[in-house]
Amino acid sequence: MEIQDTKSTLQVEPRNEEKIKKIWKTAGILLAITVAEFIMAFTMDRGILLYALFILLTIWKAKYIMMEFMHLGDEVKPLFYSIIVPLIFLVWLVIALIKEGSDIFLMRW
Amino acid sequence: MSAHSTAIGVSSKRGVWGGGNEPLKASYGKLMMWFFLLSDIFTFAAFLISYLAIRVSYPAYAGAADTFTGSNEYWPVPELVFEAVPFLHGVHAPLVFVGIMTFILIASSVTMVLAVEAGHRNDRSDVVKWMLWTLLGGITFLSCQAWEWSHFIHGTDGGSVLTYVNSLGQNVTETVFGANLVVNEYGPAAFAQLFFFITGFHGFHVTVGVFLLFLCFYQAAVGVYDKRGHYEMVEKIGLYWHFVDLVWVFVFTLFYLI
């Protein structure tokens, strides 16, 4: 489309306070989760429980970023699923490579 | 010919495949950005999951935190490696600096989504204001990362005594300061290699993002989007910028927490 060299006729709409409030709320949630992770890093013992909690909290944060900030939740369902469903492959990659890594550990040490 | 010159996508001769349609109710640019990001997710996932695999193939440091010394025999505890803050030389402040970096990147993601919201309302002055804040956040994050890398490469005052095979193939035992791709004072060689590779690849994405943010800020400021009739470019660059934040959330967990 050609850019026409005319004065803009775009209508500026007023701020959608409700939407803006929701953005700040999401930001607050992301910050709270990060602070919680920090506290956990220094108060809990290192181990499989702590690591599992870290990864769950991270996925929770990722959900907020994708749904609220990237508005993936507002897209039509086919687009939503064509982004989310391929990520299922990663679940297997995690399982396979952690198994691989621990087997290398057993061989080496 | 001129008899068929109706609006794009309406002509029965053009039909569904004639162009001008919006499959999945998203414009061409947004769809392509989403599928590019999907492929980028797989790239980063491959890196980060490899990090996990290599990490579990080494023993973890099990001793007390205050007696930690770097060794290529075991994987270091991140909070004992990343504990320096600019201008506070010698102060033990575990994860404080990386916490600040995370905060900066999340904040710039928030200002980005506010710019997108302003774009939906065609509000040029709000778009320009929030784009500028986002741009500042991105540049600040990159500067922090530059310092972080520089500190990681130059190392601590004491260093660590390591036995390793150097780049000439000789077996040497010496005090190692900092990090390079052959040896580092913190842990096994793979630790620094993965750090450089993954945070470097992420930093490269941030750098590209900063260029895109500047482009978007500039075009919004001079009124290109007003003339074009929509602010969709803010949305597309916003998607990319949020993705950079998304990746950092995972890098932060895997490198600095676990």
Interface residues (C-beta under 8 A of the other chain):
Chain A: M1 I3 Q4 D5 T6 S8 L10 Q11 V12 E13 P14 R15 N16 K19 I20 I23 W24 T26 A27 L30 L31 T34 E37 F38 A41 F42 R46 Y51 F54 I55 L57 T58 K61 A62 I65 M66 E68 F69 M70 E75 V76 P78 L79 S82 I83 P86 L87 L90 L93 V94 L97 I98 E100 G101 S102 I104 F105 R108 W109
Chain B: L24 K25 A26 L31 W34 L38 I41 F42 A45 A46 I49 S50 L52 A53 I54 R55 V56 S57 Y58 P59 A60 V77 E79 P94 L95 G99 T102 F103 I106 A107 S109 V110 M112 V113 L114 E117 H120 R121 N122 D123 R124 D126 G223 V224 D226 K227 R228 G229 G238 L239 H242 F243 D245 L246 V249 F250 F252 T253 L257 I258
